[in-house]
């Protein structure tokens, strides 16, 4: 797959302070340098997505993380990042759910993905408590004794 354009300059919102703009611009320059030498550098694509998300460029973040997922389909980092982006920033709950489920199918020990899905189903109201409890049962089966999952199960069962 053709690498997306990673050289796009950053755009900043009014509220971004000058020192943060300078720091993020320097971080972008370092990432671009790495990607010029190796356009398949996984960590650079993850970092690029993070920088873009911090500036409010959610499309740029999504593009970077989707490309990282293409490069390394087994990694949960891009799908966890995409899930959080869709959940907390873009508010596209179906895409958030898909990405967190992809993380769990890639790694049944990705506790963060279970936690995020439970909040999607309960706090965000995209699903139900019974959906969340069924997910937690699967999570606990894959991660026996995990205190985070057991605590969530206990909270939802009360």
BALUM-273351 format. One record per atom (N, C-alpha, C): residue number from 1; atom name; z negated, x negated, y. Coordinates in Angstrom, 2 decimals, always signed. Example, Ala and Ser with C-alpha at 12.3 -4.5 7.8 and 13.67 -1.06 7.14 Angstrom:
{atom 1; 'N'; {-7.80; -13.19; -5.69}};
{atom 1; 'CA'; {-7.80; -12.30; -4.50}};
{atom 1; 'C'; {-7.80; -13.20; -3.30}};
{atom 2; 'N'; {-7.08; -12.85; -2.25}};
{atom 2; 'CA'; {-7.14; -13.67; -1.06}};
{atom 2; 'C'; {-7.87; -12.90; +0.03}};
***
This chain:
{atom 1; 'N'; {+0.00; -0.84; -1.20}};
{atom 1; 'CA'; {+0.00; +0.00; +0.00}};
{atom 1; 'C'; {+0.00; -0.88; +1.25}};
{atom 2; 'N'; {+0.75; -0.44; +2.21}};
{atom 2; 'CA'; {+0.83; -1.15; +3.50}};
{atom 2; 'C'; {-0.52; -1.04; +4.23}};
{atom 3; 'N'; {-1.02; -2.15; +4.70}};
{atom 3; 'CA'; {-2.28; -2.14; +5.45}};
{atom 3; 'C'; {-2.10; -1.39; +6.77}};
{atom 4; 'N'; {-3.08; -0.58; +7.15}};
{atom 4; 'CA'; {-3.01; +0.09; +8.45}};
{atom 4; 'C'; {-3.09; -0.93; +9.59}};
{atom 5; 'N'; {-2.73; -0.50; +10.76}};
{atom 5; 'CA'; {-2.84; -1.37; +11.94}};
{atom 5; 'C'; {-4.32; -1.63; +12.25}};
{atom 6; 'N'; {-4.72; -2.87; +12.17}};
{atom 6; 'CA'; {-6.12; -3.22; +12.43}};
{atom 6; 'C'; {-6.29; -3.84; +13.81}};
{atom 7; 'N'; {-5.22; -3.95; +14.56}};
{atom 7; 'CA'; {-5.27; -4.62; +15.87}};
{atom 7; 'C'; {-5.48; -3.67; +17.04}};
{atom 8; 'N'; {-5.54; -2.37; +16.79}};
{atom 8; 'CA'; {-5.70; -1.40; +17.87}};
{atom 8; 'C'; {-6.93; -1.74; +18.71}};
{atom 9; 'N'; {-6.77; -1.83; +20.03}};
{atom 9; 'CA'; {-7.93; -2.13; +20.88}};
{atom 9; 'C'; {-8.97; -1.02; +20.80}};
{atom 10; 'N'; {-10.21; -1.38; +21.09}};
{atom 10; 'CA'; {-11.29; -0.40; +21.08}};
{atom 10; 'C'; {-11.24; +0.44; +22.35}};
{atom 11; 'N'; {-11.65; +1.68; +22.22}};
{atom 11; 'CA'; {-11.85; +2.54; +23.38}};
{atom 11; 'C'; {-13.32; +2.89; +23.42}};
{atom 12; 'N'; {-13.88; +2.93; +24.62}};
{atom 12; 'CA'; {-15.31; +3.16; +24.76}};
{atom 12; 'C'; {-15.59; +4.40; +25.59}};
{atom 13; 'N'; {-16.62; +5.12; +25.20}};
{atom 13; 'CA'; {-17.08; +6.25; +26.00}};
{atom 13; 'C'; {-17.81; +5.76; +27.24}};
{atom 14; 'N'; {-17.96; +6.66; +28.18}};
{atom 14; 'CA'; {-18.62; +6.34; +29.46}};
{atom 14; 'C'; {-20.04; +5.78; +29.25}};
{atom 15; 'N'; {-20.74; +6.30; +28.25}};
{atom 15; 'CA'; {-22.15; +5.95; +28.06}};
{atom 15; 'C'; {-22.37; +4.58; +27.44}};
{atom 16; 'N'; {-21.31; +3.94; +26.95}};
{atom 16; 'CA'; {-21.45; +2.65; +26.27}};
{atom 16; 'C'; {-21.71; +1.56; +27.31}};
{atom 17; 'N'; {-22.82; +0.85; +27.15}};
{atom 17; 'CA'; {-23.17; -0.19; +28.12}};
{atom 17; 'C'; {-22.24; -1.39; +27.99}};
{atom 18; 'N'; {-22.15; -2.16; +29.06}};
{atom 18; 'CA'; {-21.23; -3.30; +29.09}};
{atom 18; 'C'; {-21.57; -4.33; +28.02}};
{atom 19; 'N'; {-22.86; -4.59; +27.79}};
{atom 19; 'CA'; {-23.22; -5.59; +26.79}};
{atom 19; 'C'; {-22.84; -5.14; +25.38}};
{atom 20; 'N'; {-22.93; -3.85; +25.11}};
{atom 20; 'CA'; {-22.51; -3.33; +23.80}};
{atom 20; 'C'; {-20.99; -3.41; +23.67}};
{atom 21; 'N'; {-20.28; -3.10; +24.76}};
{atom 21; 'CA'; {-18.81; -3.21; +24.75}};
{atom 21; 'C'; {-18.38; -4.64; +24.44}};
{atom 22; 'N'; {-19.02; -5.60; +25.08}};
{atom 22; 'CA'; {-18.69; -7.01; +24.88}};
{atom 22; 'C'; {-18.97; -7.40; +23.42}};
{atom 23; 'N'; {-20.12; -7.00; +22.91}};
{atom 23; 'CA'; {-20.50; -7.37; +21.53}};
{atom 23; 'C'; {-19.52; -6.76; +20.52}};
{atom 24; 'N'; {-19.18; -5.48; +20.69}};
{atom 24; 'CA'; {-18.26; -4.84; +19.75}};
{atom 24; 'C'; {-16.85; -5.41; +19.85}};
{atom 25; 'N'; {-16.44; -5.75; +21.05}};
{atom 25; 'CA'; {-15.12; -6.36; +21.24}};
{atom 25; 'C'; {-15.06; -7.72; +20.55}};
{atom 26; 'N'; {-16.14; -8.48; +20.63}};
{atom 26; 'CA'; {-16.21; -9.78; +19.95}};
{atom 26; 'C'; {-16.20; -9.59; +18.43}};
{atom 27; 'N'; {-16.93; -8.58; +17.96}};
{atom 27; 'CA'; {-16.94; -8.30; +16.52}};
{atom 27; 'C'; {-15.55; -7.89; +16.04}};
{atom 28; 'N'; {-14.85; -7.08; +16.84}};
{atom 28; 'CA'; {-13.50; -6.67; +16.48}};
{atom 28; 'C'; {-12.59; -7.89; +16.40}};
{atom 29; 'N'; {-12.69; -8.79; +17.37}};
{atom 29; 'CA'; {-11.84; -10.00; +17.37}};
{atom 29; 'C'; {-12.07; -10.81; +16.10}};
{atom 30; 'N'; {-13.32; -10.92; +15.67}};
{atom 30; 'CA'; {-13.63; -11.68; +14.45}};
{atom 30; 'C'; {-13.03; -10.99; +13.22}};
{atom 31; 'N'; {-13.12; -9.67; +13.15}};
{atom 31; 'CA'; {-12.58; -8.92; +12.02}};
{atom 31; 'C'; {-11.05; -9.03; +11.99}};
{atom 32; 'N'; {-10.43; -8.90; +13.16}};
{atom 32; 'CA'; {-8.96; -9.01; +13.24}};
{atom 32; 'C'; {-8.51; -10.38; +12.76}};
{atom 33; 'N'; {-9.26; -11.42; +13.14}};
{atom 33; 'CA'; {-8.93; -12.78; +12.70}};
{atom 33; 'C'; {-8.97; -12.88; +11.17}};
{atom 34; 'N'; {-10.00; -12.31; +10.57}};
{atom 34; 'CA'; {-10.11; -12.33; +9.11}};
{atom 34; 'C'; {-8.94; -11.57; +8.48}};
{atom 35; 'N'; {-8.65; -10.37; +9.01}};
{atom 35; 'CA'; {-7.61; -9.54; +8.42}};
{atom 35; 'C'; {-6.20; -10.13; +8.62}};
{atom 36; 'N'; {-6.01; -10.88; +9.70}};
{atom 36; 'CA'; {-4.72; -11.57; +9.87}};
{atom 36; 'C'; {-4.51; -12.57; +8.75}};
{atom 37; 'N'; {-5.58; -13.22; +8.31}};
{atom 37; 'CA'; {-5.49; -14.20; +7.23}};
{atom 37; 'C'; {-5.49; -13.57; +5.85}};
{atom 38; 'N'; {-6.15; -12.41; +5.71}};
{atom 38; 'CA'; {-6.26; -11.74; +4.42}};
{atom 38; 'C'; {-6.38; -10.24; +4.67}};
{atom 39; 'N'; {-5.24; -9.55; +4.65}};
{atom 39; 'CA'; {-5.23; -8.12; +4.98}};
{atom 39; 'C'; {-5.88; -7.26; +3.90}};
{atom 40; 'N'; {-6.34; -7.90; +2.82}};
{atom 40; 'CA'; {-7.02; -7.14; +1.77}};
{atom 40; 'C'; {-8.51; -7.50; +1.67}};
{atom 41; 'N'; {-9.06; -8.05; +2.74}};
{atom 41; 'CA'; {-10.47; -8.43; +2.74}};
{atom 41; 'C'; {-11.33; -7.16; +2.85}};
{atom 42; 'N'; {-11.98; -6.82; +1.75}};
{atom 42; 'CA'; {-12.76; -5.59; +1.66}};
{atom 42; 'C'; {-13.84; -5.51; +2.75}};
{atom 43; 'N'; {-14.65; -6.56; +2.87}};
{atom 43; 'CA'; {-15.74; -6.53; +3.83}};
{atom 43; 'C'; {-15.25; -6.38; +5.26}};
{atom 44; 'N'; {-14.09; -6.97; +5.57}};
{atom 44; 'CA'; {-13.53; -6.84; +6.92}};
{atom 44; 'C'; {-13.11; -5.40; +7.20}};
{atom 45; 'N'; {-12.54; -4.73; +6.21}};
{atom 45; 'CA'; {-12.16; -3.31; +6.40}};
{atom 45; 'C'; {-13.39; -2.44; +6.58}};
{atom 46; 'N'; {-14.45; -2.72; +5.83}};
{atom 46; 'CA'; {-15.70; -1.95; +5.98}};
{atom 46; 'C'; {-16.26; -2.17; +7.38}};
{atom 47; 'N'; {-16.30; -3.42; +7.82}};
{atom 47; 'CA'; {-16.81; -3.75; +9.15}};
{atom 47; 'C'; {-15.95; -3.11; +10.24}};
{atom 48; 'N'; {-14.63; -3.15; +10.07}};
{atom 48; 'CA'; {-13.73; -2.53; +11.04}};
{atom 48; 'C'; {-14.05; -1.04; +11.18}};
{atom 49; 'N'; {-14.24; -0.36; +10.07}};
{atom 49; 'CA'; {-14.60; +1.05; +10.12}};
{atom 49; 'C'; {-15.90; +1.29; +10.85}};
{atom 50; 'N'; {-16.87; +0.43; +10.60}};
{atom 50; 'CA'; {-18.18; +0.56; +11.26}};
{atom 50; 'C'; {-18.05; +0.37; +12.76}};
{atom 51; 'N'; {-17.32; -0.64; +13.18}};
{atom 51; 'CA'; {-17.10; -0.89; +14.61}};
{atom 51; 'C'; {-16.43; +0.32; +15.25}};
{atom 52; 'N'; {-15.38; +0.82; +14.61}};
{atom 52; 'CA'; {-14.65; +1.97; +15.17}};
{atom 52; 'C'; {-15.55; +3.21; +15.24}};
{atom 53; 'N'; {-16.36; +3.42; +14.22}};
{atom 53; 'CA'; {-17.28; +4.57; +14.25}};
{atom 53; 'C'; {-18.26; +4.44; +15.42}};
{atom 54; 'N'; {-18.75; +3.23; +15.65}};
{atom 54; 'CA'; {-19.72; +3.02; +16.73}};
{atom 54; 'C'; {-19.13; +3.33; +18.11}};
{atom 55; 'N'; {-17.82; +3.14; +18.24}};
{atom 55; 'CA'; {-17.19; +3.43; +19.54}};
{atom 55; 'C'; {-16.74; +4.89; +19.64}};
{atom 56; 'N'; {-16.92; +5.65; +18.57}};
{atom 56; 'CA'; {-16.50; +7.04; +18.57}};
{atom 56; 'C'; {-15.07; +7.25; +18.10}};
{atom 57; 'N'; {-14.43; +6.19; +17.61}};
{atom 57; 'CA'; {-13.07; +6.29; +17.08}};
{atom 57; 'C'; {-13.17; +6.68; +15.60}};
{atom 58; 'N'; {-13.42; +7.95; +15.35}};
{atom 58; 'CA'; {-13.65; +8.42; +13.99}};
{atom 58; 'C'; {-12.39; +8.35; +13.14}};
{atom 59; 'N'; {-11.22; +8.59; +13.76}};
{atom 59; 'CA'; {-9.97; +8.46; +13.01}};
{atom 59; 'C'; {-9.76; +7.01; +12.57}};
{atom 60; 'N'; {-10.05; +6.07; +13.45}};
{atom 60; 'CA'; {-9.92; +4.66; +13.11}};
{atom 60; 'C'; {-10.88; +4.25; +12.01}};
{atom 61; 'N'; {-12.10; +4.77; +12.07}};
{atom 61; 'CA'; {-13.10; +4.48; +11.02}};
{atom 61; 'C'; {-12.62; +5.04; +9.69}};
{atom 62; 'N'; {-12.15; +6.28; +9.72}};
{atom 62; 'CA'; {-11.65; +6.93; +8.50}};
{atom 62; 'C'; {-10.49; +6.14; +7.89}};
{atom 63; 'N'; {-9.57; +5.71; +8.72}};
{atom 63; 'CA'; {-8.41; +4.95; +8.25}};
{atom 63; 'C'; {-8.85; +3.65; +7.57}};
{atom 64; 'N'; {-9.76; +2.93; +8.21}};
{atom 64; 'CA'; {-10.24; +1.65; +7.67}};
{atom 64; 'C'; {-10.94; +1.85; +6.32}};
{atom 65; 'N'; {-11.81; +2.83; +6.25}};
{atom 65; 'CA'; {-12.57; +3.05; +5.02}};
{atom 65; 'C'; {-11.70; +3.62; +3.91}};
{atom 66; 'N'; {-10.72; +4.45; +4.26}};
{atom 66; 'CA'; {-9.81; +4.96; +3.22}};
{atom 66; 'C'; {-8.97; +3.81; +2.64}};
{atom 67; 'N'; {-8.59; +2.87; +3.49}};
{atom 67; 'CA'; {-7.84; +1.73; +2.99}};
{atom 67; 'C'; {-8.73; +0.85; +2.10}};
{atom 68; 'N'; {-9.97; +0.64; +2.51}};
{atom 68; 'CA'; {-10.91; -0.13; +1.68}};
{atom 68; 'C'; {-11.07; +0.53; +0.31}};
{atom 69; 'N'; {-11.07; +1.85; +0.28}};
{atom 69; 'CA'; {-11.20; +2.59; -0.98}};
{atom 69; 'C'; {-9.96; +2.38; -1.86}};
{atom 70; 'N'; {-8.79; +2.32; -1.21}};
{atom 70; 'CA'; {-7.56; +2.03; -1.97}};
{atom 70; 'C'; {-7.62; +0.63; -2.59}};
{atom 71; 'N'; {-8.13; -0.32; -1.83}};
{atom 71; 'CA'; {-8.21; -1.70; -2.30}};
{atom 71; 'C'; {-9.21; -1.85; -3.45}};
{atom 72; 'N'; {-10.34; -1.17; -3.32}};
{atom 72; 'CA'; {-11.43; -1.30; -4.30}};
{atom 72; 'C'; {-11.92; +0.08; -4.70}};
{atom 73; 'N'; {-11.18; +0.76; -5.58}};
{atom 73; 'CA'; {-11.49; +2.15; -5.91}};
{atom 73; 'C'; {-12.86; +2.36; -6.57}};
{atom 74; 'N'; {-13.41; +1.33; -7.18}};
{atom 74; 'CA'; {-14.71; +1.49; -7.86}};
{atom 74; 'C'; {-15.90; +1.35; -6.92}};
{atom 75; 'N'; {-15.69; +0.82; -5.73}};
{atom 75; 'CA'; {-16.80; +0.62; -4.79}};
{atom 75; 'C'; {-17.24; +1.95; -4.18}};
{atom 76; 'N'; {-18.55; +2.12; -4.07}};
{atom 76; 'CA'; {-19.09; +3.34; -3.45}};
{atom 76; 'C'; {-19.26; +3.17; -1.94}};
{atom 77; 'N'; {-19.12; +1.96; -1.42}};
{atom 77; 'CA'; {-19.34; +1.73; +0.02}};
{atom 77; 'C'; {-18.37; +2.57; +0.88}};
{atom 78; 'N'; {-17.05; +2.51; +0.60}};
{atom 78; 'CA'; {-16.16; +3.32; +1.45}};
{atom 78; 'C'; {-16.41; +4.82; +1.32}};
{atom 79; 'N'; {-16.66; +5.31; +0.11}};
{atom 79; 'CA'; {-16.86; +6.76; -0.05}};
{atom 79; 'C'; {-18.19; +7.20; +0.54}};
{atom 80; 'N'; {-19.24; +6.38; +0.43}};
{atom 80; 'CA'; {-20.50; +6.72; +1.10}};
{atom 80; 'C'; {-20.30; +6.75; +2.62}};
{atom 81; 'N'; {-19.59; +5.75; +3.15}};
{atom 81; 'CA'; {-19.34; +5.71; +4.59}};
{atom 81; 'C'; {-18.50; +6.91; +5.04}};
{atom 82; 'N'; {-17.45; +7.22; +4.28}};
{atom 82; 'CA'; {-16.62; +8.38; +4.62}};
{atom 82; 'C'; {-17.44; +9.67; +4.52}};
{atom 83; 'N'; {-18.24; +9.79; +3.49}};
{atom 83; 'CA'; {-19.08; +10.99; +3.35}};
{atom 83; 'C'; {-19.98; +11.18; +4.55}};
{atom 84; 'N'; {-20.62; +10.11; +4.99}};
{atom 84; 'CA'; {-21.50; +10.19; +6.17}};
{atom 84; 'C'; {-20.71; +10.50; +7.43}};
{atom 85; 'N'; {-19.53; +9.91; +7.57}};
{atom 85; 'CA'; {-18.68; +10.18; +8.73}};
{atom 85; 'C'; {-18.32; +11.67; +8.78}};
{atom 86; 'N'; {-17.88; +12.21; +7.64}};
{atom 86; 'CA'; {-17.50; +13.63; +7.59}};
{atom 86; 'C'; {-18.71; +14.54; +7.78}};
{atom 87; 'N'; {-19.85; +14.15; +7.21}};
{atom 87; 'CA'; {-21.05; +14.98; +7.28}};
{atom 87; 'C'; {-21.63; +15.01; +8.69}};
{atom 88; 'N'; {-21.87; +13.83; +9.25}};
{atom 88; 'CA'; {-22.65; +13.73; +10.49}};
{atom 88; 'C'; {-21.83; +13.70; +11.78}};
{atom 89; 'N'; {-20.57; +13.30; +11.69}};
{atom 89; 'CA'; {-19.80; +13.11; +12.93}};
{atom 89; 'C'; {-18.62; +14.06; +13.04}};
{atom 90; 'N'; {-17.81; +14.16; +11.99}};
{atom 90; 'CA'; {-16.62; +15.02; +12.04}};
{atom 90; 'C'; {-16.96; +16.46; +11.66}};
{atom 91; 'N'; {-18.05; +16.63; +10.91}};
{atom 91; 'CA'; {-18.50; +17.96; +10.46}};
{atom 91; 'C'; {-17.47; +18.63; +9.55}};
{atom 92; 'N'; {-16.86; +17.83; +8.68}};
{atom 92; 'CA'; {-15.93; +18.36; +7.68}};
{atom 92; 'C'; {-16.66; +18.32; +6.34}};
{atom 93; 'N'; {-17.41; +19.39; +6.06}};
{atom 93; 'CA'; {-18.29; +19.40; +4.89}};
{atom 93; 'C'; {-17.56; +19.32; +3.56}};
{atom 94; 'N'; {-16.39; +19.96; +3.40}};
{atom 94; 'CA'; {-15.68; +19.79; +2.12}};
{atom 94; 'C'; {-15.32; +18.32; +1.86}};
{atom 95; 'N'; {-14.86; +17.60; +2.89}};
{atom 95; 'CA'; {-14.53; +16.18; +2.69}};
{atom 95; 'C'; {-15.79; +15.35; +2.44}};
{atom 96; 'N'; {-16.89; +15.71; +3.09}};
{atom 96; 'CA'; {-18.15; +15.00; +2.85}};
{atom 96; 'C'; {-18.54; +15.15; +1.38}};
{atom 97; 'N'; {-18.47; +16.38; +0.89}};
{atom 97; 'CA'; {-18.84; +16.64; -0.50}};
{atom 97; 'C'; {-17.95; +15.86; -1.47}};
{atom 98; 'N'; {-16.65; +15.87; -1.24}};
{atom 98; 'CA'; {-15.70; +15.15; -2.11}};
{atom 98; 'C'; {-16.06; +13.67; -2.17}};
{atom 99; 'N'; {-16.34; +13.07; -1.02}};
{atom 99; 'CA'; {-16.61; +11.63; -1.00}};
{atom 99; 'C'; {-17.93; +11.27; -1.65}};
{atom 100; 'N'; {-18.98; +12.06; -1.41}};
{atom 100; 'CA'; {-20.25; +11.75; -2.08}};
{atom 100; 'C'; {-20.14; +11.96; -3.59}};
{atom 101; 'N'; {-19.37; +12.96; -4.01}};
{atom 101; 'CA'; {-19.16; +13.16; -5.45}};
{atom 101; 'C'; {-18.35; +12.00; -6.04}};
{atom 102; 'N'; {-17.37; +11.49; -5.28}};
{atom 102; 'CA'; {-16.63; +10.31; -5.74}};
{atom 102; 'C'; {-17.56; +9.12; -5.92}};
{atom 103; 'N'; {-18.49; +8.94; -4.98}};
{atom 103; 'CA'; {-19.45; +7.84; -5.10}};
{atom 103; 'C'; {-20.26; +7.97; -6.38}};
{atom 104; 'N'; {-20.74; +9.18; -6.66}};
{atom 104; 'CA'; {-21.55; +9.40; -7.85}};
{atom 104; 'C'; {-20.71; +9.18; -9.12}};
{atom 105; 'N'; {-19.45; +9.61; -9.09}};
{atom 105; 'CA'; {-18.62; +9.41; -10.29}};
{atom 105; 'C'; {-18.30; +7.93; -10.50}};
{atom 106; 'N'; {-18.24; +7.16; -9.41}};
{atom 106; 'CA'; {-18.02; +5.71; -9.53}};
{atom 106; 'C'; {-19.29; +4.99; -9.95}};
{atom 107; 'N'; {-20.44; +5.49; -9.49}};
{atom 107; 'CA'; {-21.72; +4.84; -9.78}};
{atom 107; 'C'; {-22.82; +5.89; -9.79}};
{atom 108; 'N'; {-23.23; +6.29; -10.99}};
{atom 108; 'CA'; {-24.25; +7.34; -11.12}};
{atom 108; 'C'; {-25.62; +6.88; -10.61}};
{atom 109; 'N'; {-25.74; +5.61; -10.21}};
{atom 109; 'CA'; {-27.00; +5.09; -9.68}};
{atom 109; 'C'; {-27.00; +5.04; -8.15}};
{atom 110; 'N'; {-25.99; +5.64; -7.51}};
{atom 110; 'CA'; {-25.90; +5.65; -6.04}};
{atom 110; 'C'; {-26.81; +6.75; -5.50}};
{atom 111; 'N'; {-28.09; +6.41; -5.35}};
{atom 111; 'CA'; {-29.10; +7.39; -4.94}};
{atom 111; 'C'; {-28.77; +7.98; -3.57}};
{atom 112; 'N'; {-28.26; +7.17; -2.67}};
{atom 112; 'CA'; {-27.88; +7.66; -1.34}};
{atom 112; 'C'; {-26.92; +8.85; -1.44}};
{atom 113; 'N'; {-25.94; +8.77; -2.31}};
{atom 113; 'CA'; {-24.96; +9.86; -2.44}};
{atom 113; 'C'; {-25.64; +11.15; -2.90}};
{atom 114; 'N'; {-26.59; +11.04; -3.83}};
{atom 114; 'CA'; {-27.33; +12.24; -4.25}};
{atom 114; 'C'; {-28.10; +12.82; -3.07}};
{atom 115; 'N'; {-28.81; +11.95; -2.34}};
{atom 115; 'CA'; {-29.60; +12.41; -1.19}};
{atom 115; 'C'; {-28.73; +13.12; -0.16}};
{atom 116; 'N'; {-27.57; +12.51; +0.14}};
{atom 116; 'CA'; {-26.67; +13.09; +1.14}};
{atom 116; 'C'; {-26.13; +14.44; +0.67}};
{atom 117; 'N'; {-25.77; +14.55; -0.59}};
{atom 117; 'CA'; {-25.29; +15.84; -1.11}};
{atom 117; 'C'; {-26.38; +16.90; -1.08}};
{atom 118; 'N'; {-27.60; +16.52; -1.41}};
{atom 118; 'CA'; {-28.71; +17.48; -1.35}};
{atom 118; 'C'; {-28.86; +17.98; +0.08}};
{atom 119; 'N'; {-28.79; +17.09; +1.08}};
{atom 119; 'CA'; {-28.92; +17.56; +2.47}};
{atom 119; 'C'; {-27.72; +18.41; +2.86}};
{atom 120; 'N'; {-26.53; +18.08; +2.37}};
{atom 120; 'CA'; {-25.35; +18.90; +2.64}};
{atom 120; 'C'; {-25.57; +20.32; +2.11}};
{atom 121; 'N'; {-26.10; +20.43; +0.90}};
{atom 121; 'CA'; {-26.28; +21.73; +0.27}};
{atom 121; 'C'; {-27.45; +22.52; +0.86}};
{atom 122; 'N'; {-28.46; +21.83; +1.35}};
{atom 122; 'CA'; {-29.66; +22.54; +1.81}};
{atom 122; 'C'; {-29.75; +22.57; +3.34}};
{atom 123; 'N'; {-29.88; +21.42; +3.97}};
{atom 123; 'CA'; {-30.06; +21.37; +5.42}};
{atom 123; 'C'; {-28.81; +21.88; +6.15}};
{atom 124; 'N'; {-27.63; +21.44; +5.70}};
{atom 124; 'CA'; {-26.39; +21.83; +6.37}};
{atom 124; 'C'; {-25.86; +23.18; +5.87}};
{atom 125; 'N'; {-26.45; +23.70; +4.81}};
{atom 125; 'CA'; {-26.08; +25.03; +4.33}};
{atom 125; 'C'; {-24.72; +25.12; +3.67}};
{atom 126; 'N'; {-24.18; +23.98; +3.23}};
{atom 126; 'CA'; {-22.90; +24.00; +2.53}};
{atom 126; 'C'; {-23.21; +23.93; +1.04}};
{atom 127; 'N'; {-23.52; +25.07; +0.49}};
{atom 127; 'CA'; {-23.99; +25.12; -0.90}};
{atom 127; 'C'; {-25.31; +25.85; -0.92}};
{atom 128; 'N'; {-26.11; +25.59; -1.93}};
{atom 128; 'CA'; {-27.37; +26.31; -2.07}};
{atom 128; 'C'; {-28.43; +25.39; -2.69}};
{atom 129; 'N'; {-29.65; +25.89; -2.68}};
{atom 129; 'CA'; {-30.74; +25.15; -3.31}};
{atom 129; 'C'; {-30.46; +24.99; -4.81}};
{atom 130; 'N'; {-29.89; +26.02; -5.44}};
{atom 130; 'CA'; {-29.62; +25.90; -6.88}};
{atom 130; 'C'; {-28.54; +24.84; -7.14}};
{atom 131; 'N'; {-27.55; +24.73; -6.25}};
{atom 131; 'CA'; {-26.53; +23.68; -6.38}};
{atom 131; 'C'; {-27.20; +22.31; -6.27}};
{atom 132; 'N'; {-28.10; +22.19; -5.29}};
{atom 132; 'CA'; {-28.80; +20.92; -5.08}};
{atom 132; 'C'; {-29.68; +20.58; -6.27}};
{atom 133; 'N'; {-30.38; +21.56; -6.82}};
{atom 133; 'CA'; {-31.24; +21.31; -7.98}};
{atom 133; 'C'; {-30.44; +20.89; -9.20}};
{atom 134; 'N'; {-29.28; +21.51; -9.40}};
{atom 134; 'CA'; {-28.42; +21.13; -10.53}};
{atom 134; 'C'; {-27.94; +19.69; -10.36}};
{atom 135; 'N'; {-27.59; +19.32; -9.14}};
{atom 135; 'CA'; {-27.18; +17.95; -8.86}};
{atom 135; 'C'; {-28.33; +16.98; -9.14}};
{atom 136; 'N'; {-29.52; +17.34; -8.70}};
{atom 136; 'CA'; {-30.68; +16.47; -8.92}};
{atom 136; 'C'; {-30.98; +16.30; -10.40}};
{atom 137; 'N'; {-30.78; +17.34; -11.18}};
{atom 137; 'CA'; {-30.98; +17.22; -12.63}};
{atom 137; 'C'; {-30.05; +16.16; -13.21}};
{atom 138; 'N'; {-28.79; +16.19; -12.79}};
{atom 138; 'CA'; {-27.83; +15.17; -13.24}};
{atom 138; 'C'; {-28.26; +13.79; -12.76}};
{atom 139; 'N'; {-28.69; +13.72; -11.51}};
{atom 139; 'CA'; {-29.12; +12.44; -10.95}};
{atom 139; 'C'; {-30.32; +11.85; -11.67}};
{atom 140; 'N'; {-31.27; +12.71; -11.99}};
{atom 140; 'CA'; {-32.48; +12.25; -12.69}};
{atom 140; 'C'; {-32.13; +11.85; -14.12}};
{atom 141; 'N'; {-31.20; +12.56; -14.75}};
{atom 141; 'CA'; {-30.76; +12.18; -16.10}};
{atom 141; 'C'; {-30.12; +10.79; -16.08}};
{atom 142; 'N'; {-29.38; +10.49; -15.02}};
{atom 142; 'CA'; {-28.72; +9.18; -14.91}};
{atom 142; 'C'; {-29.66; +8.10; -14.40}};
{atom 143; 'N'; {-30.74; +8.52; -13.75}};
{atom 143; 'CA'; {-31.70; +7.58; -13.13}};
{atom 143; 'C'; {-33.12; +8.02; -13.45}};
{atom 144; 'N'; {-33.52; +7.97; -14.73}};
{atom 144; 'CA'; {-34.84; +8.47; -15.12}};
{atom 144; 'C'; {-35.95; +7.80; -14.33}};
{atom 145; 'N'; {-36.85; +8.62; -13.83}};
{atom 145; 'CA'; {-38.01; +8.09; -13.12}};
{atom 145; 'C'; {-37.75; +7.71; -11.68}};
{atom 146; 'N'; {-36.54; +7.95; -11.15}};
{atom 146; 'CA'; {-36.27; +7.59; -9.75}};
{atom 146; 'C'; {-37.13; +8.47; -8.83}};
{atom 147; 'N'; {-38.01; +7.83; -8.08}};
{atom 147; 'CA'; {-38.99; +8.57; -7.27}};
{atom 147; 'C'; {-38.33; +9.38; -6.16}};
{atom 148; 'N'; {-37.27; +8.87; -5.57}};
{atom 148; 'CA'; {-36.59; +9.59; -4.49}};
{atom 148; 'C'; {-36.04; +10.91; -5.02}};
{atom 149; 'N'; {-35.35; +10.87; -6.16}};
{atom 149; 'CA'; {-34.75; +12.08; -6.72}};
{atom 149; 'C'; {-35.83; +13.04; -7.22}};
{atom 150; 'N'; {-36.88; +12.50; -7.85}};
{atom 150; 'CA'; {-37.96; +13.35; -8.33}};
{atom 150; 'C'; {-38.66; +14.04; -7.17}};
{atom 151; 'N'; {-38.84; +13.33; -6.06}};
{atom 151; 'CA'; {-39.51; +13.91; -4.89}};
{atom 151; 'C'; {-38.64; +15.02; -4.29}};
{atom 152; 'N'; {-37.34; +14.79; -4.19}};
{atom 152; 'CA'; {-36.43; +15.82; -3.68}};
{atom 152; 'C'; {-36.47; +17.05; -4.58}};
{atom 153; 'N'; {-36.47; +16.82; -5.90}};
{atom 153; 'CA'; {-36.53; +17.94; -6.85}};
{atom 153; 'C'; {-37.82; +18.74; -6.66}};
{atom 154; 'N'; {-38.91; +18.03; -6.49}};
{atom 154; 'CA'; {-40.22; +18.68; -6.31}};
{atom 154; 'C'; {-40.22; +19.51; -5.00}};
{atom 155; 'N'; {-39.69; +18.95; -3.93}};
{atom 155; 'CA'; {-39.64; +19.66; -2.64}};
{atom 155; 'C'; {-38.80; +20.95; -2.75}};
{atom 156; 'N'; {-37.65; +20.85; -3.44}};
{atom 156; 'CA'; {-36.76; +22.02; -3.53}};
{atom 156; 'C'; {-37.26; +23.06; -4.52}};
{atom 157; 'N'; {-38.09; +22.64; -5.46}};
{atom 157; 'CA'; {-38.58; +23.58; -6.47}};
{atom 157; 'C'; {-39.74; +24.42; -5.94}};
{atom 158; 'N'; {-40.35; +23.97; -4.86}};
{atom 158; 'CA'; {-41.51; +24.71; -4.30}};
{atom 158; 'C'; {-41.08; +25.85; -3.40}};
***
